[in-house]
Amino acid sequence: MRVLMPDAQFADPAEIERAVAVGVDFSVHRPERQEDVPEADWTSCDGIICYHEVAIDAAWLARLDRCRIIVRAGVGFDNIDLRAAGDRGIAVCNVPDYGTTDVADHAIAMMLTLTRGTAQYDRDLRNDPDVGWRFDAPPLLRRLRGAVFGVVGLGRIGLAAATRARAFGMRVVFHDPYLPTGYDLATGFERMSSLRELMALSDVVSLHTPLDDGTRGLIGAEALAAAKRGLILVNTARGAVVDLDALHAALGQGRVAGAALDVLPVEPVDAGHPLIRAWREQEPWIVGRMLLSPHAAFYCPESIADLRRKSAEIAAAGLIEGRLVNCVNRPWLGTGRGWRATP
């Protein structure tokens, strides 16, 4: 039984994977392009574990003669055509619980960096110790206790971030149309009936929603126009959830006070975008108001070890036991390749 790893993100020969999935042969590749993986590896594999470097669309799926399961080693799965995979009887699973605490910690750290000015203090003192010796220089300094922390998407990570915000004495509200009635009572957080309502009430909005047709550009001109003046936006979810042009306009108008972005619509950074250019050149109006990190919220050595172990366990459960864990394309998954019919 052979599992292809066409874009492995580690240096060893799948040591963690082999330890948890005994009897499975992991074929590891680290190519410049996915086209460089030998054709025979695609056609002969029983399963695939992929990171986000590989795009698996309908044309690519047609090359998979034996594949029964694709595990997206990560949370988001927008790089895989779920319907086309299901039509071919290929289950697609993800790993939604490997970096929950790390992403939540990162979101809170970004909020704190802006509201306590720590990065700007450090930069200003390094640039000029005399001029930089000012406690009132960062523009977004504020007390968090009593402020409203709004969460868009109260799944695992959103819930973890909300719990951390509550520990700072913040009032937590959330908007998530996919959660059942009563979730507010179960968590103790206040449910907002609409995104507009959440934007109008929140001092900080933290995004924790997957990227799909319904969330692409969700935080755009309309949502930002409804924002409470002085809002700080934090995005550790997917870059394309935020319309960068609309955010640029909202920051320039002062409707949004600050933004902390771990993810961007174009990665790596699109240096030519007006907002990114203003941030890079430290134009006076944006100094201390915008913070970027390189899609790193998920990362620490422990989270990567968890991700690799869980991905291998999910692949083995499907191939050896016929048991699907975290399957994200059940609505389109038929009875092909050994799977039972799903509701």
Beta strands, then each sheet from edge to edge (+ up, - down):
strand 1: 2-5
strand 2: 25-28
strand 3: 47-50
strand 4: 69-72
strand 5: 91-94
strand 6: 148-152
strand 7: 171-175
strand 8: 190-191
strand 9: 204-207
strand 10: 231-235
strand 11: 256-261
strand 12: 290-292
sheet 1: 2+ 1+ 3+ 4+ 5+
sheet 2: 8+ 7+ 6+ 9+ 10+ 11+ 12+
end
